[in-house]
Amino acid sequence: MKNILGREIPEFIEGYGNVKQYKGYLSNKDGVIKKDFKFKTISAQDSKLHTDLNKLMDKLPLKDGMVVSFHHHLRNGDFVLNMVMEEIAKRGYKNITIAASSIFPCHKGLVKMIEDKVVTQIYAAYISGPVAEAISQGKLERPAIMHTHGGRARIFESGERTIDVAFMAAPTSDEYGNINGVDGKSACGALGYAHTDAELANIVVAITDNLVEYPNTTIEINQTLVDYVLVVDAIGDPKGIVSGTTQITKNPIGLKVADLTAKFIEESGYLKNGMSFQTGAGGISLAVAAQLKNIMKQKEICGSFASGGITGYIVDMYKEGLFKALFDVQCFDLDAIKSAKENPAHITMSASMYANANNKGAVVNKLDVVILGATEIDTNFNVNVTTGSNGVIMGGSGGHSDTAAGSKLCIIVSQLVNSRISVVKDKVTTLTTPGETVDILVTERGIAINPLRKDLLEKFKDSKLPIKTIEELREIARNMTGQENEIEFEDEIVAVVEYRDGTVVDTIKKVK
Amino acid sequence: MKNILGREIPEFIEGYGNVKQYKGYLSNKDGVIKKDFKFKTISAQDSKLHTDLNKLMDKLPLKDGMVVSFHHHLRNGDFVLNMVMEEIAKRGYKNITIAASSIFPCHKGLVKMIEDKVVTQIYAAYISGPVAEAISQGKLERPAIMHTHGGRARIFESGERTIDVAFMAAPTSDEYGNINGVDGKSACGALGYAHTDAELANIVVAITDNLVEYPNTTIEINQTLVDYVLVVDAIGDPKGIVSGTTQITKNPIGLKVADLTAKFIEESGYLKNGMSFQTGAGGISLAVAAQLKNIMKQKEICGSFASGGITGYIVDMYKEGLFKALFDVQCFDLDAIKSAKENPAHITMSASMYANANNKGAVVNKLDVVILGATEIDTNFNVNVTTGSNGVIMGGSGGHSDTAAGSKLCIIVSQLVNSRISVVKDKVTTLTTPGETVDILVTERGIAINPLRKDLLEKFKDSKLPIKTIEELREIARNMTGQENEIEFEDEIVAVVEYRDGTVVDTIKKVK
């Protein structure tokens, strides 16, 4: 059966269970329940400190079929997931569910554990590298669940899944579990994706390579949530943790897209005092920020906040007085980490505060303008950022669907044609973000406005900007690329794409 | 039947229910459950802002028998409890339970509501003034429940009681409910007692007289927890909110007690680098802090943290480098409020983080030395800070039992005899804090060590300090006061004294 987005979604998926069907991004208005969880109290007589992973593992109630969780703030420099999973595999446990906020190429060791049925289920908002490929090849026993950043908070807060043990990379901790991410040799900045795990896992193990005297005086996650503190030599490789300096695109086509985007925002009426803004760390997105910065300075516009993963470019805008505050769920570079430590109005937030649709109001709800990328976009403005042009998993929503749903103006920026492949399709390979939450596509060949946004169509009807329909952009691209071949898949479902409210917006099939 | 503290506690109390009996302060080592709660999600389209109490009240699902909560950070200057309860009374609701972290003389309007059965049940950690007297006179329909600061967090986190609506005084808020207590004309500092309510009430209403632009850049309680923001002219009277300047005692007997206490701490071995310390805002306690400050400076000792309600005296010690950090659940004066805003290592904490026995480790667990007061202490070192010499309620545990249980050295400081009344009794009128958690009594006539502390008895056996048994101190006092008359009570139980773990350590009877 087809859902309202035109995707074939079965009512039941083997290894996943019954499917909640998507009914529109605003359909789920019911009250929700934040679930109870059980934990052991720790008294003044108990010590939390351990220095030997092996001995600590002996104490934990590990078992077949358990759910273990990790956050991805150490990105492609993370040692913690590998360290812990190797020990779990060595001990012979099977049928483990990994709930990692994201999975990177550095986690390639998981592939063998997937093949050996040590790991049989994965939850993540973003998966790239060998693990993504292994999933697309059908190696994981049960379908992977690819949620959004806000959806992850919802899954655990609602009790839909329970985390047995959260293993939490902690760049700095004291012996009682007061943690921050801004100090230490493995500093990564904000720890937004770790909060839900800390708050709701039955057992929380903080793993640190920078033990400081009690009390750690900068606390993002506090002692009342942590059962054990394990000290190790290194939790990550600093080279992989931060990207060094994130870079504005130098590609002239990308710069053209950025220029058009900035002009569109200016003309849209959203660029005004009090505007809130989010952009990713991609080259075009950063170029948009650079353009906006100039316009805001010229026009003496002071925005309200910038949010999301924070980069040095956004920090600079904050320092120049263009934003009053930064809401930060993760830091992308060293400048952002430094700012998170030093600037009081650089506010670290949990993934739930950032993007969960089921709390009393996430930050994305207050977002005016968000700039997002796309691998594919269809003529209904549905976006794919999950699978590549070969149909293989290479990413995931992250905060894409969350910010699209919350923001007043969601702009997708992309080259129209890249390596002879068009970004606009009749139908996206995988549907990550519903088109009803996407307002604009900006390409070097023109700007398409979602017909649902009648207000913007009216506003831009006499604009000098190259406004086109998305069908026109598709035609322009098709003339350049020719008809593209459809990707062929097997019937087997290897991953389920969950929208932020837990409804299933798409499935991903095994590649041929 | 008598419990292990020698108190007669029935198995069942009318209007309270079945009684959990106290089995020792370390007896409750089981895992606990942090309870689920239901709430309505708020989407990007919803507004939280209200400017009319009346219209907001029309929206709330108010009902007979509901539980409404308040925090006491505005102390005797609070307008919020009165404002809300008057509106509830006007609307004719009955049988309301008030869960206020403390109740002060300014809340005297509640007495009529108690008489009219609008309010039939009260939870509080501290009650003074007309409401306390009304309870002792048996006017409240059901026994009041007098818990500890940490116990209050436990009651709601465990789901033992559910808060229907939390009305939360918010010295500063934006329109989406990002709150702090350090800014605005009604600034009160840390909002530690409000956290549990914000996290667990079904509906949270922030009431502010200082609405700032979104986002408020100093956030103690965030938007994901708040349903409505109500703007009013004034939430409190600044003169009642802070005590002005808290004062060191000038009474020579009090100074003698402080001097002996400081000497005792110095000789005890606890005064060393890394020591953590808490003291109240009472005149003798502050005098102890002043003495310790001199000794620490002289000996170049740097402590770890000071905790609790924070005063300007403690802030000064922090500024002089005598403590590395401050853990602050409430600010007692303007200097403390200013420091909470400005000093990064002045860390605001929730009541649960401060003192809850049922989380993964409260700050009191890390406390070395705490200085506490007493109205009465018996020869088993049980302490009363709940009722006065006339048997009438005039206080309550607050953090007394919590810090006594968590700390390594719990010292009670008091004049031995005051207004011809001895602090040492054969039996305390009301048992607030179990003697097994109290180590030392210091009076102007001598220092008594709890016989349970064999290590300290040994350490001080050759001390030049006036070490005595507590029975000796009782005799000295009795020679000065003569035999005191026992207070007479009716049979009716008007209040139940709950220990931090929810066991009942005592009951309070109606005064004759």
Interface residues (C-beta under 8 A of the other chain):
Chain A: L26 N28 K29 D30 G31 V32 I33 K34 K35 D36 F37 K38 F39 K40 T41 I42 S43 A44 Q45 D46 K48 G159 Y176 G177 V204 E213 Y214 P215 T217 T218 I219 N222 Q223 T224 L225 V226 D227 G274 S304 F305 K324 A325 F327 P344 A345 I347 M349 S350 S352 M353 N356 A357 N358 N359 K360 G361 A362 V363 V364 N365 K366 A405 G406 S407 K408
Chain B: L26 N28 K29 D30 G31 V32 I33 K34 K35 D36 F37 K38 F39 K40 T41 I42 S43 A44 Q45 D46 K48 G159 Y176 G177 V204 E213 Y214 P215 T217 T218 I219 N222 Q223 T224 L225 V226 D227 G274 S304 F305 K324 A325 F327 P344 A345 I347 M349 S350 S352 M353 N356 A357 N358 N359 K360 G361 A362 V363 V364 N365 K366 A405 G406 S407 K408
